[in-house]
Amino acid sequence: MNPSSPPRKQQIPVIVLAGFLGSGKTTLLNHLLRNRAGNRIGVIVNDFGAIEIDAMTVSGQVGSTVSLGNGCLCCAVDASELDTFLETLTRPAARLDVIVIEASGLAEPQELVRMLLASDNPHIVYGGLVEVVDAAEFDATRERHPEIDRHLAVADLVVLNKTDRVGSEEQTRIRDAVTAAGASADGAPAVIGATYGRVDPELLLDPALRPDSEEKVRQLTFEDLLLAEREEEEGDAGHTQHLHTAYDSVAFTADVPMNPRRLMEFLDSRPQGLYRIKGFVDFGTGDRANKYALHAVGRFLRFDPQPWKRGEVRRTQLVLIGSGIAPQVLHKELADCRESTAPGPDAPQDASHERSMWGVLRYVQRPGDDA
C-alpha cells in the first residue's frame, strides 16, 4: 500500500448491479443517479450508453471518465481496467460515497463479486450484488439464459422489476421461483418488487455523510428542482405509493453493551430477506477501547473497530433493512443480545472477555490484508 495514500477512515461500498438485457437495470441505475439522497456516486460501466448523459449534465470529461452533475462520476472501462479505475475513484480527491458497477459487458457477476472480496484496495468494502429480474419475462429469460440461476445464487438482493405487468398470483409464483433458485446453505437473497426500476435509494445507499456543499445554505441543484416538481405532480398519490413500502426497517439502540457471543449467534442466523445491517456496536469489557462498526449486506459481514472519542456516549446503534422480515421479532432478538447490566468503568477485561470476542474478530479485516 502506498504510504502517501493512507486508507480513508470510511470505506466506500462497491455495489454490483446485474441483470439480463431488458430487465431494467440501467433504468434502476439512472433512477439512483436522479434520487441519490445527497450521495456522490461513482458509476463504472462498459459503455456510456447505459447512462443518461447529455449536454446539461456533463460538466467535464477526462479520458474515459465523465463528471456528472452534483459530484457524481462515470467511468467507461473494460475488465482489464477495472482495478485501475477503482483505485482512481477511491482517491480522497474524488470525494465519492458509493460506487456502482454495472456488470453488463465487464464480467460475470460472480467474478466481479469474487474480485471485490479479494481486492487489496483498502478504501473499498463489498456493497452487495443486486440482480434485476424482469418479472414479465422471467420464464423466457430463464429458458434463454439458464445461467440466471447462478446469478441468483450469489445475489444479495433481487429486484423483481416490471411487477405492474403481471398479476398478484403470478408475482407470487415468480417470487417463489427466484427465492428457490437463489437459495443456498447460507440462505436466500432478499426479494423486492419494483416498477420502472424505482427502488428507494435508502435500500442501497447510506445517508450522505456530508451535504453537497460545506455551506449551511446551498444553491438548489437541478436534482432538487426535479424532485420538487415530481412531488408536486404526484401529490397525495405519490405518498400512498411511496417506495419505502417495498421494504421494512428496524432501528435498534442499546445503552448497555452487547454480548459478543449472543450477537454473533443472531448474525449467523439472520433470517431470509434481511438485506442490510449497518451501525455501531459497544461490546463493553470485550473491548473497552473501541466501538465496532458493523457492515452486513446479504451474506457478507464485516466488523471494523474504531476508537471511542473522548466523552462519546457508549451505546449500540443499528439499522436493519429487508423485505418480508418481522421487525418486532428482530428487535426483541437484538434486545436479548444485551448484557444484563452495564459494567462499571473500572471493570477489568479478563481472558473470558477476550475469548468471547473471538467470533467477532473473525470478521475484522487485519492490517496485513490491506498490503
PLY file of the C-alpha trace (Angstrom):
ply
format ascii 1.0
element vertex 371
property float x
property float y
property float z
element edge 370
property int vertex1
property int vertex2
end_header
0.00 0.00 0.00
1.32 3.43 -0.91
2.22 5.24 2.34
1.38 8.58 0.71
-2.20 7.41 0.26
-3.35 6.13 3.67
-6.67 4.28 3.87
-9.59 6.60 4.44
-11.46 6.18 7.69
-14.74 5.44 5.90
-14.53 2.68 3.28
-16.57 3.14 0.11
-19.22 0.46 -0.55
-19.00 -1.01 -4.07
-22.33 -2.33 -5.36
-22.52 -4.69 -8.33
-25.66 -4.18 -10.44
-26.53 -7.06 -12.76
-29.39 -8.28 -14.91
-30.04 -9.58 -18.40
-30.93 -7.39 -21.36
-34.30 -5.72 -20.88
-34.53 -6.38 -17.13
-34.41 -2.67 -16.33
-31.04 -2.48 -14.56
-29.93 0.64 -16.45
-33.31 2.23 -15.65
-32.68 1.46 -11.97
-29.14 2.86 -12.23
-30.37 6.13 -13.71
-33.11 6.28 -11.05
-30.38 6.10 -8.37
-28.42 8.89 -10.04
-31.53 11.10 -10.08
-32.52 10.21 -6.49
-29.17 9.80 -4.79
-30.14 11.14 -1.33
-27.18 13.52 -1.31
-24.62 10.81 -2.08
-21.82 11.30 -4.57
-21.97 8.19 -6.75
-19.20 6.75 -8.89
-20.51 4.59 -11.74
-18.43 2.06 -13.66
-19.95 0.90 -16.95
-18.76 -0.82 -20.10
-20.41 1.79 -22.33
-21.50 5.36 -21.66
-24.74 4.49 -23.49
-26.03 2.96 -20.25
-26.14 6.36 -18.55
-28.45 9.24 -19.38
-25.75 11.74 -20.25
-26.47 14.88 -22.21
-25.12 18.40 -22.59
-26.96 19.57 -19.46
-25.49 17.02 -17.08
-21.92 16.60 -18.32
-19.63 19.06 -16.56
-16.28 17.71 -17.68
-14.52 14.72 -19.20
-11.04 13.35 -18.62
-10.04 10.30 -20.66
-12.82 7.76 -20.16
-14.19 9.47 -17.06
-17.19 11.77 -17.30
-18.06 14.15 -14.48
-21.81 14.28 -13.94
-23.62 16.97 -12.01
-23.63 17.10 -8.20
-20.23 15.48 -7.72
-21.03 12.14 -9.40
-18.56 10.48 -11.77
-18.95 7.89 -14.52
-16.18 5.69 -15.98
-16.40 3.57 -19.12
-13.92 0.69 -18.77
-13.24 -2.85 -19.82
-12.48 -5.67 -17.41
-8.70 -5.19 -17.59
-9.05 -1.57 -16.40
-11.42 -2.24 -13.51
-8.82 -2.28 -10.72
-7.20 0.88 -12.06
-10.45 2.82 -12.11
-11.48 1.57 -8.67
-8.19 2.97 -7.40
-8.92 6.28 -9.18
-12.47 6.57 -7.87
-11.45 5.85 -4.28
-8.85 8.58 -4.06
-9.82 11.24 -1.50
-9.93 13.89 -4.24
-12.90 12.10 -5.87
-14.91 12.50 -2.62
-17.32 9.69 -3.53
-19.69 7.99 -1.08
-20.57 4.85 -3.07
-19.53 3.12 -6.30
-21.90 1.17 -8.55
-20.54 -1.28 -11.13
-22.97 -2.02 -13.96
-21.89 -5.56 -14.79
-23.01 -5.78 -18.44
-20.07 -6.27 -20.79
-17.50 -6.31 -17.99
-17.60 -9.74 -16.39
-19.91 -12.35 -14.94
-21.46 -11.02 -11.69
-19.93 -13.78 -9.60
-16.47 -12.91 -10.99
-16.94 -9.25 -10.04
-18.03 -10.26 -6.54
-15.02 -12.54 -6.19
-12.71 -9.74 -7.36
-14.14 -7.25 -4.88
-13.94 -9.66 -1.95
-10.31 -10.47 -2.83
-9.33 -6.85 -3.55
-6.33 -5.39 -1.74
-7.72 -1.88 -2.18
-8.09 -0.71 1.45
-10.56 2.04 0.51
-13.43 -0.21 -0.60
-15.85 -2.62 1.04
-18.22 -5.01 -0.71
-21.66 -3.39 -1.01
-23.66 -6.32 -2.36
-24.77 -7.85 -5.67
-28.14 -6.53 -6.86
-29.73 -8.68 -9.59
-32.56 -7.08 -11.57
-35.14 -9.52 -12.97
-37.93 -8.80 -15.46
-40.99 -10.30 -13.77
-42.98 -10.39 -17.03
-40.22 -12.23 -18.91
-38.69 -14.34 -16.15
-39.60 -17.75 -17.59
-38.48 -16.76 -21.10
-35.22 -15.29 -19.74
-34.55 -18.44 -17.76
-35.06 -20.55 -20.88
-32.71 -18.39 -22.98
-30.19 -17.85 -20.18
-30.17 -20.78 -17.73
-27.10 -19.18 -16.10
-29.52 -16.76 -14.42
-29.80 -19.35 -11.64
-26.07 -18.95 -10.96
-26.53 -15.19 -10.76
-29.43 -15.53 -8.33
-27.43 -17.95 -6.18
-24.80 -15.27 -5.46
-27.18 -12.27 -5.36
-27.72 -10.42 -2.09
-30.80 -8.55 -3.31
-33.13 -9.35 -6.21
-35.22 -6.52 -7.63
-38.26 -8.08 -9.28
-38.91 -5.35 -11.83
-41.95 -4.62 -14.02
-44.34 -6.13 -11.47
-47.09 -3.91 -12.94
-47.14 -6.25 -15.94
-48.05 -9.42 -14.00
-50.94 -10.33 -11.69
-50.57 -10.93 -7.97
-50.68 -14.75 -8.25
-48.06 -14.71 -10.99
-45.91 -12.37 -8.89
-46.04 -14.83 -6.00
-45.09 -17.74 -8.28
-42.14 -15.86 -9.76
-41.00 -14.60 -6.37
-41.03 -18.20 -5.05
-39.09 -19.38 -8.12
-36.50 -16.62 -7.69
-36.11 -17.41 -3.98
-35.73 -21.14 -4.69
-33.14 -20.50 -7.42
-31.18 -18.20 -5.11
-31.32 -20.47 -2.07
-28.05 -21.86 -0.72
-26.65 -23.18 2.53
-26.10 -19.56 3.56
-29.72 -18.56 2.94
-31.54 -16.85 0.09
-31.43 -13.30 -1.28
-33.92 -10.64 -0.25
-36.51 -10.03 -2.98
-38.39 -6.77 -3.52
-40.85 -5.74 -6.22
-40.48 -2.62 -8.37
-41.90 -0.84 -11.40
-39.77 1.17 -13.83
-36.69 0.28 -11.76
-37.81 2.53 -8.93
-36.46 1.42 -5.58
-35.97 3.58 -2.53
-32.32 4.76 -2.57
-32.16 4.16 1.19
-32.39 0.43 0.47
-28.99 0.58 -1.25
-27.34 3.80 -0.09
-26.49 5.13 3.35
-27.47 8.73 4.12
-24.75 11.06 2.82
-22.11 11.81 5.42
-21.94 15.42 4.25
-24.14 17.84 2.31
-23.37 18.68 -1.30
-21.76 21.89 -0.05
-19.95 22.67 3.16
-22.07 25.84 3.39
-25.09 25.79 5.67
-27.20 27.23 2.84
-26.52 25.95 -0.64
-27.90 26.72 -4.06
-30.70 24.46 -5.27
-29.39 21.80 -7.63
-31.11 20.57 -10.78
-31.90 17.37 -8.85
-33.65 19.38 -6.11
-35.86 21.09 -8.69
-36.75 17.81 -10.38
-37.68 16.21 -7.06
-39.83 19.19 -6.05
-41.60 19.13 -9.40
-42.19 15.37 -9.16
-43.61 15.62 -5.63
-45.93 18.41 -6.72
-47.19 16.36 -9.69
-47.71 13.19 -7.62
-49.45 14.92 -4.71
-51.14 12.54 -2.26
-51.00 9.68 -4.77
-47.22 9.80 -4.61
-47.27 9.30 -0.84
-49.62 6.30 -0.98
-47.26 4.57 -3.42
-44.08 5.62 -1.63
-41.14 3.41 -2.46
-40.25 2.61 1.14
-43.37 0.43 1.43
-41.41 -2.22 -0.52
-39.21 -2.98 2.48
-39.09 -2.86 6.28
-36.50 -1.29 8.55
-35.66 -1.76 12.22
-33.83 0.82 14.34
-32.21 -0.60 17.47
-30.43 1.26 20.28
-28.95 -0.17 23.48
-27.37 1.77 26.31
-25.79 -1.34 27.82
-23.11 -3.36 25.98
-23.95 -6.22 23.65
-22.86 -9.76 24.48
-20.43 -10.78 21.69
-21.42 -14.45 21.61
-25.16 -13.78 21.58
-24.83 -11.11 18.89
-22.80 -13.45 16.69
-25.46 -16.15 17.12
-28.01 -13.58 15.92
-25.86 -12.55 12.93
-25.04 -16.15 11.97
-28.77 -17.00 11.84
-30.15 -13.77 10.34
-33.38 -14.50 8.51
-34.08 -14.66 4.80
-35.00 -11.25 3.47
-32.71 -9.29 5.82
-30.57 -7.45 3.28
-28.50 -4.87 5.16
-27.33 -4.16 8.72
-25.39 -1.01 9.48
-24.29 0.75 12.64
-22.00 0.61 15.67
-21.74 -1.92 18.49
-20.49 -1.45 22.05
-19.04 -4.71 23.39
-18.22 -3.27 26.81
-15.44 -5.21 28.54
-14.97 -7.24 25.36
-13.03 -4.24 24.03
-13.12 -1.10 26.14
-11.02 0.93 23.71
-13.16 0.50 20.60
-16.65 0.62 19.21
-17.25 -1.77 16.30
-18.69 -0.53 13.01
-20.90 -3.32 11.68
-21.46 -3.68 7.92
-23.54 -6.62 6.67
-25.02 -6.99 3.21
-26.59 -10.26 2.14
-24.22 -12.99 3.25
-21.27 -10.62 3.73
-20.29 -9.45 7.22
-17.53 -7.16 8.41
-16.61 -5.51 11.74
-14.31 -2.50 11.90
-13.00 -1.49 15.36
-12.79 2.28 15.81
-11.52 4.11 18.93
-14.11 5.73 21.14
-13.82 9.51 21.09
-13.24 11.33 24.34
-16.60 11.94 26.02
-18.55 9.93 23.44
-21.69 8.23 24.79
-21.16 4.48 24.67
-24.13 2.75 23.11
-25.08 0.38 20.31
-26.99 1.80 17.35
-28.04 -0.44 14.46
-30.35 -0.19 11.47
-31.64 -3.35 9.75
-33.26 -3.26 6.30
-35.01 -6.07 4.47
-38.11 -7.36 2.75
-40.60 -9.73 4.37
-38.88 -9.52 7.75
-40.59 -9.33 11.14
-39.40 -6.03 12.68
-40.73 -6.65 16.20
-39.23 -10.15 16.32
-35.83 -8.88 15.15
-35.90 -6.04 17.67
-36.62 -8.50 20.51
-33.86 -10.86 19.34
-31.38 -7.99 19.35
-32.58 -6.87 22.79
-31.89 -10.40 24.03
-28.26 -9.96 22.91
-27.68 -7.23 25.51
-25.67 -7.82 28.66
-27.87 -7.91 31.75
-26.03 -4.97 33.35
-23.57 -2.33 32.22
-20.05 -2.98 33.59
-18.50 -0.34 35.80
-15.84 1.93 34.29
-13.10 0.11 36.19
-14.29 -3.44 35.43
-11.23 -5.40 34.24
-11.01 -7.35 30.99
-10.03 -10.93 31.70
-9.36 -13.97 29.50
-13.05 -14.90 29.32
-13.88 -11.48 27.85
-11.13 -11.89 25.24
-12.42 -15.35 24.28
-15.95 -14.02 23.89
-14.68 -11.68 21.16
-13.13 -14.41 19.01
-16.28 -14.80 16.90
-16.36 -11.05 16.23
-12.66 -10.83 15.40
-13.06 -13.43 12.63
-14.86 -10.69 10.67
-12.32 -7.91 11.30
-10.07 -7.10 8.35
-6.47 -7.34 9.54
-3.90 -4.66 8.65
-1.93 -7.25 6.72
-4.94 -7.80 4.45
-4.50 -4.24 3.08
-0.99 -4.85 1.84
0 1
1 2
2 3
3 4
4 5
5 6
6 7
7 8
8 9
9 10
10 11
11 12
12 13
13 14
14 15
15 16
16 17
17 18
18 19
19 20
20 21
21 22
22 23
23 24
24 25
25 26
26 27
27 28
28 29
29 30
30 31
31 32
32 33
33 34
34 35
35 36
36 37
37 38
38 39
39 40
40 41
41 42
42 43
43 44
44 45
45 46
46 47
47 48
48 49
49 50
50 51
51 52
52 53
53 54
54 55
55 56
56 57
57 58
58 59
59 60
60 61
61 62
62 63
63 64
64 65
65 66
66 67
67 68
68 69
69 70
70 71
71 72
72 73
73 74
74 75
75 76
76 77
77 78
78 79
79 80
80 81
81 82
82 83
83 84
84 85
85 86
86 87
87 88
88 89
89 90
90 91
91 92
92 93
93 94
94 95
95 96
96 97
97 98
98 99
99 100
100 101
101 102
102 103
103 104
104 105
105 106
106 107
107 108
108 109
109 110
110 111
111 112
112 113
113 114
114 115
115 116
116 117
117 118
118 119
119 120
120 121
121 122
122 123
123 124
124 125
125 126
126 127
127 128
128 129
129 130
130 131
131 132
132 133
133 134
134 135
135 136
136 137
137 138
138 139
139 140
140 141
141 142
142 143
143 144
144 145
145 146
146 147
147 148
148 149
149 150
150 151
151 152
152 153
153 154
154 155
155 156
156 157
157 158
158 159
159 160
160 161
161 162
162 163
163 164
164 165
165 166
166 167
167 168
168 169
169 170
170 171
171 172
172 173
173 174
174 175
175 176
176 177
177 178
178 179
179 180
180 181
181 182
182 183
183 184
184 185
185 186
186 187
187 188
188 189
189 190
190 191
191 192
192 193
193 194
194 195
195 196
196 197
197 198
198 199
199 200
200 201
201 202
202 203
203 204
204 205
205 206
206 207
207 208
208 209
209 210
210 211
211 212
212 213
213 214
214 215
215 216
216 217
217 218
218 219
219 220
220 221
221 222
222 223
223 224
224 225
225 226
226 227
227 228
228 229
229 230
230 231
231 232
232 233
233 234
234 235
235 236
236 237
237 238
238 239
239 240
240 241
241 242
242 243
243 244
244 245
245 246
246 247
247 248
248 249
249 250
250 251
251 252
252 253
253 254
254 255
255 256
256 257
257 258
258 259
259 260
260 261
261 262
262 263
263 264
264 265
265 266
266 267
267 268
268 269
269 270
270 271
271 272
272 273
273 274
274 275
275 276
276 277
277 278
278 279
279 280
280 281
281 282
282 283
283 284
284 285
285 286
286 287
287 288
288 289
289 290
290 291
291 292
292 293
293 294
294 295
295 296
296 297
297 298
298 299
299 300
300 301
301 302
302 303
303 304
304 305
305 306
306 307
307 308
308 309
309 310
310 311
311 312
312 313
313 314
314 315
315 316
316 317
317 318
318 319
319 320
320 321
321 322
322 323
323 324
324 325
325 326
326 327
327 328
328 329
329 330
330 331
331 332
332 333
333 334
334 335
335 336
336 337
337 338
338 339
339 340
340 341
341 342
342 343
343 344
344 345
345 346
346 347
347 348
348 349
349 350
350 351
351 352
352 353
353 354
354 355
355 356
356 357
357 358
358 359
359 360
360 361
361 362
362 363
363 364
364 365
365 366
366 367
367 368
368 369
369 370
